[in-house]
């Protein structure tokens, strides 16, 4: 019984066109629609074989189906002529139906809830030739679907067809519980038209061949499918609209690290995804570099980077753009980043300070030195050179703490002094930066010290005589000065 039903429900001659071969026609208030002549299809029967497009046409809503094959304009004209005439009269049609408008208006009501009927659809929206697929071959796994121009526009098809008799003996539309009657906006059932899961109709044709697809005439309003029928039989479909949407929503970035030479960023692209599986994310870093990643699971976020921007001699602004599936650029997915110019490193000696330590003695002078540097670079090593009073030299090298490079370093040095004579001694300070910068020693980074000690007086008899001789000479001179002053006073 089931095999017999599947036989008369399946179509023989037309195979659904592929997505690549889909034809589209856009209709709007400003775009003209080709003239459709409201006349019946040829009513004179030429021969029975000239009409049927399947093996059991008595189950078809349009006995001979829609003319025109895969040509959209011809198929649409044929369908509109049937609808306007409210008849499926056609050469080779032995039993003309006059309930065409009632059936398709009821289908439109079941699909959209609109009581207006489908007459307005011929002058608005968009018509397509598409393809309906069974669950085994559908792009949407385990769901029947309708595909237009390569895009799924509907799933979970229900199909309405005629049931000339619902008696068990006839084999039509059995079991009756699986075929609810099609009802219109008035709540009344359409005579002998019933609905069932569309997947059941994808069985075998009259020759026993598996059928997986069917050519479908589809109407869409604002990108959403709202009416469809199979062209070989005119049987009407209800379905779940399958709206596909993919929009780049946001581009975010985060500074991962920076140093004197570069800034490193990571990026995240977020998209709004609805019923789209294959997505290609692309990011243009604004410096001639790009990166592309693709997914097949509809993933709505994608991470990029890390990406390094080199610091230049001047500030540089980069515009980063994220794009999904080659769509037009979205403002929210475009950001600008300014990378500051690299630092012009400087390094110089600030000063070498010195102070005499309190523990010093006449023969051991101890000095506390502090070498200081300045600039935008940091010090890597220090070197103090000490020239002692006897002319010898010694050096002290100091490496600053790598975690916190010092900009000043204290050093202590002891000079040995010979108190019997004048002496001089000195110190100098140099340093090397992390990038290898050095500076010449200047007076600010040098220290010069000295001591002065004359010979001691002689002692013993000779020394004593000399002392007294000197004193006598000085006394005689003073006595002569006093005598002269007195003589002048007497005069």
ZIUR-V305261 format. One record per pair of residues at least 24 apart in sequence whose C-alpha atoms are under 6 Angstrom apart, sorted by the first residue. I is the first residue (numbers start at 1). J is the second residue. D is the distance in whole Angstrom. If there is no record, write none. Layout:
BEGIN
i=I j=J d=D
i=I j=J d=D
END
This chain:
BEGIN
i=7 j=205 d=6
i=7 j=206 d=5
i=8 j=55 d=6
i=8 j=56 d=4
i=10 j=205 d=5
i=11 j=54 d=4
i=12 j=54 d=5
i=13 j=53 d=6
i=15 j=214 d=6
i=16 j=131 d=5
i=16 j=213 d=6
i=16 j=214 d=4
i=16 j=215 d=4
i=19 j=149 d=5
i=19 j=150 d=4
i=22 j=129 d=6
i=22 j=149 d=5
i=23 j=129 d=6
i=24 j=128 d=5
i=25 j=127 d=6
i=26 j=126 d=5
i=27 j=124 d=5
i=27 j=125 d=5
i=27 j=126 d=6
i=28 j=124 d=5
i=36 j=77 d=6
i=38 j=81 d=5
i=39 j=81 d=6
i=41 j=90 d=5
i=42 j=90 d=5
i=42 j=91 d=5
i=43 j=89 d=6
i=43 j=90 d=5
i=43 j=91 d=5
i=44 j=91 d=5
i=45 j=91 d=4
i=45 j=92 d=4
i=46 j=91 d=6
i=47 j=92 d=5
i=48 j=92 d=4
i=51 j=92 d=5
i=53 j=232 d=6
i=59 j=161 d=6
i=59 j=162 d=5
i=60 j=161 d=6
i=60 j=162 d=6
i=60 j=233 d=5
i=60 j=235 d=6
i=61 j=161 d=6
i=61 j=234 d=5
i=61 j=235 d=5
i=62 j=88 d=6
i=62 j=233 d=6
i=62 j=234 d=5
i=65 j=231 d=6
i=65 j=232 d=5
i=65 j=233 d=4
i=65 j=234 d=5
i=66 j=231 d=5
i=66 j=232 d=6
i=72 j=129 d=6
i=106 j=184 d=4
i=111 j=238 d=6
i=115 j=185 d=6
i=125 j=220 d=6
i=125 j=221 d=5
i=126 j=219 d=6
i=126 j=220 d=5
i=127 j=218 d=6
i=127 j=219 d=5
i=128 j=217 d=6
i=128 j=218 d=5
i=129 j=216 d=6
i=129 j=217 d=5
i=130 j=216 d=5
i=131 j=214 d=6
i=131 j=215 d=5
i=131 j=216 d=5
i=132 j=213 d=5
i=132 j=214 d=5
i=133 j=212 d=6
i=133 j=213 d=4
i=134 j=199 d=6
i=134 j=202 d=6
i=134 j=212 d=5
i=153 j=241 d=6
i=153 j=242 d=5
i=154 j=240 d=5
i=154 j=241 d=4
i=154 j=242 d=4
i=155 j=239 d=6
i=155 j=240 d=5
i=156 j=239 d=5
i=157 j=198 d=5
i=157 j=238 d=6
i=157 j=239 d=5
i=158 j=196 d=6
i=158 j=197 d=5
i=158 j=198 d=5
i=158 j=237 d=6
i=158 j=238 d=5
i=159 j=195 d=5
i=159 j=196 d=6
i=159 j=198 d=5
i=159 j=236 d=6
i=159 j=237 d=5
i=160 j=194 d=5
i=160 j=195 d=4
i=160 j=235 d=6
i=160 j=236 d=5
i=161 j=193 d=6
i=161 j=194 d=6
i=161 j=235 d=5
i=162 j=192 d=6
i=162 j=193 d=4
i=163 j=192 d=5
i=163 j=193 d=6
i=244 j=274 d=5
i=244 j=275 d=5
i=244 j=276 d=6
i=245 j=273 d=6
i=245 j=274 d=5
i=246 j=272 d=6
i=246 j=273 d=5
i=247 j=271 d=5
i=247 j=272 d=5
i=250 j=332 d=5
i=250 j=333 d=5
i=251 j=333 d=5
i=261 j=311 d=5
i=262 j=309 d=6
i=262 j=310 d=4
i=262 j=311 d=5
i=263 j=308 d=6
i=263 j=309 d=5
i=264 j=307 d=6
i=264 j=308 d=4
i=265 j=306 d=5
i=265 j=307 d=5
i=266 j=304 d=6
i=266 j=305 d=5
i=266 j=306 d=5
i=267 j=303 d=6
i=267 j=304 d=5
i=268 j=302 d=6
i=268 j=303 d=4
i=269 j=301 d=6
i=269 j=302 d=5
i=270 j=300 d=6
i=270 j=301 d=4
i=271 j=300 d=5
i=279 j=325 d=6
i=280 j=324 d=6
i=280 j=325 d=5
i=281 j=323 d=6
i=281 j=324 d=5
i=282 j=322 d=6
i=282 j=323 d=5
i=283 j=321 d=6
i=283 j=322 d=4
i=284 j=320 d=6
i=284 j=321 d=5
i=285 j=320 d=5
i=286 j=318 d=5
i=286 j=319 d=5
i=286 j=320 d=5
i=311 j=341 d=5
i=311 j=342 d=5
i=312 j=341 d=5
i=312 j=342 d=6
i=313 j=341 d=5
i=313 j=342 d=6
i=314 j=341 d=4
i=315 j=339 d=6
i=315 j=340 d=4
i=315 j=341 d=4
i=345 j=376 d=5
i=345 j=377 d=5
i=346 j=375 d=5
i=346 j=376 d=5
i=346 j=377 d=6
i=347 j=374 d=6
i=347 j=375 d=4
i=347 j=377 d=6
i=348 j=373 d=6
i=348 j=374 d=5
i=348 j=439 d=6
i=349 j=373 d=4
i=350 j=374 d=6
i=351 j=444 d=5
i=351 j=445 d=5
i=352 j=445 d=5
i=363 j=416 d=6
i=363 j=417 d=4
i=364 j=415 d=6
i=364 j=416 d=5
i=364 j=417 d=6
i=365 j=414 d=6
i=365 j=415 d=5
i=366 j=413 d=6
i=366 j=414 d=4
i=367 j=412 d=6
i=367 j=413 d=6
i=368 j=412 d=5
i=369 j=410 d=6
i=369 j=411 d=5
i=369 j=412 d=6
i=370 j=409 d=5
i=370 j=410 d=4
i=371 j=408 d=5
i=371 j=409 d=5
i=372 j=407 d=6
i=372 j=408 d=4
i=373 j=407 d=6
i=378 j=433 d=5
i=378 j=434 d=6
i=379 j=432 d=6
i=379 j=433 d=4
i=379 j=434 d=6
i=380 j=432 d=6
i=380 j=433 d=5
i=380 j=434 d=5
i=381 j=431 d=6
i=381 j=432 d=5
i=382 j=431 d=4
i=383 j=429 d=6
i=383 j=430 d=5
i=384 j=428 d=6
i=384 j=429 d=5
i=385 j=427 d=6
i=385 j=428 d=5
i=386 j=427 d=4
i=387 j=425 d=6
i=387 j=426 d=5
i=388 j=425 d=5
i=389 j=423 d=6
i=389 j=424 d=5
i=389 j=425 d=5
i=421 j=453 d=5
i=422 j=451 d=5
i=422 j=452 d=4
i=422 j=453 d=5
i=423 j=450 d=5
i=423 j=451 d=5
i=424 j=449 d=6
i=424 j=450 d=4
i=425 j=449 d=5
END
